[in-house]
């Protein structure tokens, strides 16, 4: 169990400098509404690269992976 926990933290540290687009992050966290809620709650750090309404988002890879859901899990 400790090995899995260490591996998990290694992956999160490695993803610290990775940015996911909004679309990629949505897929990983389970949808647009969940992603936007997590960003609003400051659980996922995200920046808009431009001030335009449809500007590109860059989401912190480590944060996104921390809130990733199992796509095969039925709620």
C-alpha positions in Angstrom: 0.0 0.0 0.0 2.8 2.4 0.8 4.4 1.8 -2.6 1.1 2.8 -4.3 0.9 5.9 -2.2 4.4 6.9 -3.0 3.8 6.3 -6.7 0.7 8.5 -6.5 2.7 11.4 -5.1 5.4 10.9 -7.6 2.8 11.2 -10.4 1.3 14.4 -8.9 4.8 15.9 -8.5 5.7 15.1 -12.1 2.4 16.6 -13.3 3.0 19.9 -11.4 4.5 21.5 -14.5 2.0 20.0 -17.0 -1.0 22.1 -18.2 -4.2 20.5 -19.5 -6.6 22.4 -21.7 -10.1 22.9 -20.5 -11.4 20.2 -22.8 -8.8 17.7 -21.6 -9.4 18.5 -17.9 -13.2 18.2 -18.4 -12.8 14.7 -19.7 -10.6 13.7 -16.7 -12.7 15.2 -13.9 -16.1 14.2 -15.3 -17.5 17.1 -17.2 -17.6 20.8 -17.7 -19.8 21.7 -14.7 -17.6 19.7 -12.3 -14.4 21.3 -13.7 -15.9 24.8 -13.4 -17.0 24.1 -9.8 -13.6 22.8 -8.8 -11.9 25.9 -10.3 -14.4 28.2 -8.6 -13.6 26.4 -5.3 -9.9 26.9 -5.9 -9.3 23.1 -5.9 -8.0 23.2 -9.5 -5.7 26.1 -10.4 -6.5 27.4 -13.9 -5.7 30.5 -15.9 -7.1 32.0 -19.0 -4.4 32.8 -21.5 -6.3 35.7 -23.0 -9.0 38.1 -21.7 -11.4 37.0 -24.5 -14.6 35.3 -23.7 -13.6 32.1 -25.4 -10.0 32.3 -24.3 -7.9 29.2 -23.8 -7.7 27.7 -20.3 -4.6 26.1 -18.8 -5.4 23.8 -15.9 -2.7 22.6 -13.5 -1.9 19.0 -14.3 -1.4 17.9 -10.7 -4.7 19.4 -9.6 -6.6 17.8 -12.5 -5.1 14.4 -11.8 -6.0 14.7 -8.1 -9.7 15.1 -9.0 -9.8 12.6 -11.9 -12.7 10.2 -11.7 -12.9 6.6 -12.9 -14.8 6.7 -16.2 -16.1 3.2 -15.6 -17.6 4.0 -12.2 -21.4 4.3 -12.4 -22.7 7.0 -10.0 
